[in-house]
């Protein structure tokens, strides 16, 4: 029922957007929503068969975001042609139909992963392989020539003829699996404290190695690929998973301090980062030049006000990259503050459900993996929405499930597939008597023992 409600909202938004942009509802307004709905209903059927105990809220929320993204991209395609030509603009043209194809591929990966991976703990067997794959995917754009990897000054892409993709989107999922496995094996050592400062237990100096290694890796990403958002995402997800594994607030403080110091140091030597920060501090100083993109984003939000101009009633095409990085600003103009808040609540619901899955699943590997997946999705939304609203400097991240492009869409559907698989294990009733001793460490239940506690 939730999925059907999401599909109904997508159909209604499609009709409203076409009425606003074309001045009438044509006979084709239902085509793209129907194609998306068929794919999503197929995904629902697969989930009911292969993961029947999975959280029933996650998939409808993702479906609604994905569907709204496709319909809004269609609305942007219509905005690029003259008003009198819009009623005859073919439905199977523009970026919207490509987004439908990417959705079909992404949902295919989603269903394939659910069918192949029947137990999330089996992923831990390939943790080191996934870690190596993740490192290679992150490093590839940095070592390739700029002609094959650079877009808008950031080396995040791999371009193969007419096709291009961001390997870092897939790297985050692989690295999350590796981090979860590593921290399960090392959490006892990383939990040890050497001294207490202001009531906070800080780790031993010898245990800082993993954090310093990931910090150095993040700084290399920042320097060679010149992308603050990706570096922040990699380092942030590791530090948060480390905190979840050890319950030491000191790791959060150490992580924030080291990353802030590294970012300040990088700002001193990287001109692109200096430009991003200067635009963030005062975009109006060059409103028609370097600050144009951010200024138009803020004007779009301001024009939308509380309730927006209505679907199809604004001019989101004025904002550069409205299909990609700034799609949230386009939504903000047409559905207003209340509409964007509702969309953010959808993301928040997915993150909360993912964290509930992490609490409910019985094995430590699943807890860390589900927690890391949920936090990473939330962090990516924060980084991109914070950038387009001038809360933080602009980054090159995409808005999950909304932005045009295949890399982000496929990687995030894979992320959701893993969350669905873990939630199925978390909600599945236990059968039989549990063994007295787990066969593997990642099968063990989470147990926290504090000093001085009674057995």
N, C-alpha and C positions, 0 to 999 in steps of 0.2 A: 504493500500500500504506500509506503514511503517513496519507493521508486516511481510508482505511478503518479504520485503527487509531484515529484520532481519533473517528470516528463510533461505533465500538464503545465507547469510553470514555464518550461522551455517553449512549448507551443504558444502560450499566451504572450511571452516576451517577443517571440518571432513575429507574431501578428501585429503587436503594438509597434515594434521597431519598423516594420514595413509600412504601416499606416503613417508613421511619423516621417519616414525618409522618402516615401514614394507618393504620399498623399492619398493612397488607397491600398487596400489589401488585395494583392494579386492571387491568382490561383496556384502560385508556386510557393507560398509562404510556408507550407507544411512539409516540403520535400526534405530539406536538411534536418529539421527536427525529427522527422520520421526515420531517416537513415540512422541518426544517432540513437534514437529510441530502440530500434531493432538491435543494434549492437549492444546496448546496455541491458536490454532484457535477456539477451543471450548470456551475457556475463552473469546476470542474476541466476539464471537456470544452472549454470556451471557451479556457482557458489553453493547453491542449495543441494547439489549432488555430492560435491567433493569436499565441502566445508560447511556442513549443515548447522553447526553450532556457532558459526562465526557471528561477530557483532553485526546486527541487522541495520545499523545506522550509518556505518562508514561508507558503504557503496552508494546509497542514495545521495549522500552529501557530495561525494566525488562526481556522481552522474550529473547533478544539478550544476556544479561549477563547470564541468566539461561542456555540457550542453549550452549553457549561457555563453561560454567562450566562443563556441562555433557560431552561434546566432549573432553575437556582437561583431565578430569578424566579417560576417556577411553584411551587417549594417555598415561597416567601414568600407567594404567593397562598393556598396551602393553610393556612398558619399564621395567616391572618387570619380563618378561620372555625372554629367549634367542632369538636372531634374527631369527634363523631358525624355531623357534616354533611360531613366531608371526602371520604368515599368517593363521594358523589353530587355533589361540586362539579364543574360542567361544565368540560371541558378547553378549550372555546373561550370562556373568560371570564377576566377579570382582566387584569393587565398583561402576562402571559406571551404571550398570543396577539397583543397589540399589538406585542410585541418581535419575534415571528415575522414579522409584516407589515413592520416596519421592516427586518428582516434581508433580506427579499425585495426591498425597494426598494433597500437598500444594495448588495446583490450585483448587482442590475440596473444600478446606476450603475457598479459595478466592471467588469462585462462590457462595458457600453456604452463606457466609456472605453478599454478594451483594444482594442475593435474599431475605434473611431474614430481613436485615436492610435496609429499604427503605428511612429512614430519619436519618441522623447522630445525630440529636438532641435527638433522643430517647435513645441514649447511656448514656446521662447524668442522666437518671433516675436510672441507676445502678452504679453511680460513686463511692459511698462508698463501695458497694459490690466489684467492680473491684479493688478498692484500697486495700481492705482486702485480696483479692485473690492474688494481686501482692506481698504484704508483705509476705504472706505464701509461695509463690513460691520462693521468694528470700531466705527466712530463711531455707527452707527445707534442702538444701545441707549442711548448716552449722551445723545443729543439728543431721544429720544422721551420722552413723559411717563411718570412712574413707573408709572401704571396699565397701560401697555402694555409695560413693559420690566423692571420690578423684581420679583425673587423672592428672598425671605429677605434683603432688604437690599442685594443686588447687582444692578446694572443690566446684565444679560448677555443678556436674552431679548428676543424680539419675539413678542408674543402677539396672535394674530389669531383671535378667537372661541375655539373649543375647541382650536385648534392653537397650539402655541408651539415656537420653535426658537432655538438659540444661533447667531447668525451668525458669532461668533468662531471656531467650530469649522471653518467653511469658509474663513474669512479666513486661517487659518494656512497652509493649502495654497497659496492664491493668493500670499501674501507670500513663502513659501519659493521659489516659482518666480521671483518678481521679485528676491529677494536673490541667488539663484544667478546669474542673468543679469547683475545689476549688478556682482557681485564678480568675475565672469570678465572683464568689461571693464575693471575698475579695479584688479585685483590687483597689477599692476606698480607703480602709484603707491602703493598702500597698503602695499606691501612695503618701501618705502624707509625707512631709519632715519636719525635725526638725531643720536642720542647713545646710548652704552652705559652702563647703570647696573647694577652688580653682575652683569656678564656677560650682561645682557639688553638687546637692541636695542629702543629705544623709537621710535615713529614721529614724523614731523615734526608740529608743532602744526597746520599747515594741513590735514593729512589726518585730523584728528579729527572733521571735519564729519559724515560718515555715522554714526559711532557716537553722537555727541551728538544727531543728529536722531532716531535710533531710540530713544535713551534718553529724550528728551523725549516722544516718542510713547508710550513705555511708561509714563512717569510720568503722562501725561494719562489713559491707560487706568486707572491705579491711582486717580487722584483722582476722575474723573467716574463710573467704573463700580465703584469701590471693590472691586477684585478683584486681590489680590496674585498669585494663581496665573497668571492670563492675562498680566499685565504681565511676570512672570518668564519665562513661556514665550516671548513675542515677543522680548524682549531677549536671552534666553539663546540662542535658535536663531540670531539674527543674529550674535552675538559668536562662537559656535562655528564658524559657516560662514566668518566672517572669519578665524578662526585656521586653518581648513583651507585657505583660499585663499592665505594669506600665510606660514604656519608661524611666525608671530611670537607667542611666549608673552606678549609685552607686551600684546597685545590682550586676552588673557584677564584679565590683572591689571587693565588699565584698565576692562574691562567689570565685573568683580567690584567694583572700588572705586566706580565711578560708580553702579551699581545699589544697592549697600549704602548709600551716602550718600543717594541719593534715597529709599530705603525708610525710613531713619531720619528724614529730613525729613518724609516723608508721615505717619509715625507720630505726629509731633508735632502735626499738625493734623487728622487723620482719626480720628474717634472709633471708627468701625467697626474700623479696623485696630488701634487700641489695645485694643479688646475682644478681637479674635482673639489678639493677643500675650499678653494677661493670662490668657486661658483656656489657652493653650499652656503658659505658665509654671507655672500652678497650677490645673488643672481641678477639683481636689478642694475648693477653697475655696468653690465654689458648685456642688456635685455634683448638686443637684436643680433647679438653675436654668440659668444660662448655660453651665455646664460639663457639663450632662447628656449631651449628644450624644457628646462625646469620652470621658467617663467610661464610658459604656455600650460604646463601641467598645473601650476598653482592657480592660474586664471580659469582653467577648466573646472577645478574643484570649487572655486569661488562662484563661477557662473551657475553651477548646479545647486548651490545652496543646500537647504535641508531636504527638499523633495526632488530636485533635478528638473531638467527641461522636458523630461519624458523620453521614452525610448524612440530614437530616430529624430528627436527634436533639437539636438545640439549640433555642434561642429567639432567633434573629436578628431577629425582628420587633420585639423590644424596642428595638433600636437605631433611632433616627429616621433616615429617609432610607436605610434598608437596601437599597432597590431601586436607589438612585442613588449618591450620594457614598460611602456606607459599605458598599457591597456586599463590599468586601474584608474588612471586619471580620466580616460574616456568614459568609463562607467560612472565615475564620480560626477561628470557633467550631466549625464542623462538620467541617473537614478538617485543622485543626491547623497547627502550624508547618511540618511536612513538606509538607503539601498546598499551603499558600500559597507555600512556597519553590519547589515544582515549578511553580506558576503563574507566579511571577516568572521562573523559568528559561525558560519559554515566551516571555515578553516579551524576555528577554535574547537568546534564540536569534534572534528576528525582528530585533532591533537589530544583532546581530553579522552576520547574513546581509546586512542592508542595508549595513553598512559594508564588507563584503567586495565587495558589488556596486559600491560607490563606488570601491574600489581597482581593481577589474577593468575598469570601463567605460573606453573609450578617449578620450572627449571631456571637456573641463573642465566644461562645463555639467552633464553627467550626473553627474560626480563630486561636484560641490557639491550638486546637487539630491538625489541619493541619500543623501549624508552628512547633509544637513539634515533630510530626511524621517526617517531612522533616529534621529538624535539627538532630534528633537522628540517622537517616540513614546516614547523612553526617558525624556525629561524629564517628559512628562505623567504617566507611571506613577510616577516618583519623587515628583512634587509631590503626587499624590493619596494614594499609599501612605504617604509621609512624613507627611502631615497626619493620617491616621486612626491612625497609630501614635505620634503625638506627637513625631516627629523634627523637624518644622517646623510652623509655624502652619497651621491648617486653611485650605483654599482651596476654591473652588467648582468645581474640575475634576472630570470624570467619569473612571472607569476604562475605558480603551479596550476595546471589544468585550464588556465584562461588564455595565456599568451599563445600566439601562433608559432608553429615550429614542432618538429618531431622529437628532438632529443629530450627536451624537458618533459614532454607528454609521456613518452615511453618510459623514461626513468622513474617518473613519479607514479605511473601505473604499476610498475614493478614494485616500488616501495609499498603501495597499497596492497598488492598481492601478498607480500610478506606479512603485513599487519593482519590481513584477513586470515592467513594460515595460522599465525600465532594466536589470534583471538579464538579461532576454532579449538585450538588445544587448551586455551585458558578456560573456555566455557563448557568444554566437553566433560560429562560426568566421569569420575574415576571408576574403573571396572577392576574387580579383583583386589587382592591385597598388595600393597606396594612392597618391593623388595627391601630387605634390611639395609643393604649397602648398594648405592648406585653403581652401575657399571662404568660410567664415565663421570668426570668432574662436572661437565656441563649438564648432566642429568640431576645434579644435587639440588635440593630445595634451598632457597635463600634463608640463611639464619644469621642474625646479628647478635653477638655476645659482647656486652659492655663490661668494662672492668668493674669489679665489685658486685656484679649482679648475682642473685642467688640462682642456683640451678633449678 
